[in-house]
Amino acid sequence: MSALWRSWLLTGLLVAGLLAGCSWHEKICRSQEYPAKAVGNTTGRTCVQKGQDPPPGYVRYPSGQEPKYVGDKWDKYWSTVVVDEHGNIVST
């Protein structure tokens, strides 16, 4: 297969994917990690290796309310909320 033919084929596949409504979402953490919320501010977060506790200054998100992708429902919500060291909401 010639280089030109491969180039056209890849371009066609890309266009087909875009027209089919495929979208790409940036994950908050890698698959072997989970996100943890920073205590005392709205924007801080880190990724923690599964099976380990969050580092000092971070807490787990409530079960079922973890952000998975940048800009998803929970990412937007938690970026407006401040929590204390126990994970309790202290301001919005």
Buried (B, 14 or more C-beta within 10 A) or exposed (E): EEEEEEEEEEEEEEEEEEEEEEEEEEBBBEEEBBBBBBBEEBEBBBBBEEEEEBEEBBBBBEEEEBBBEEEBEBBEEBBEEBBEEEBEEEEE
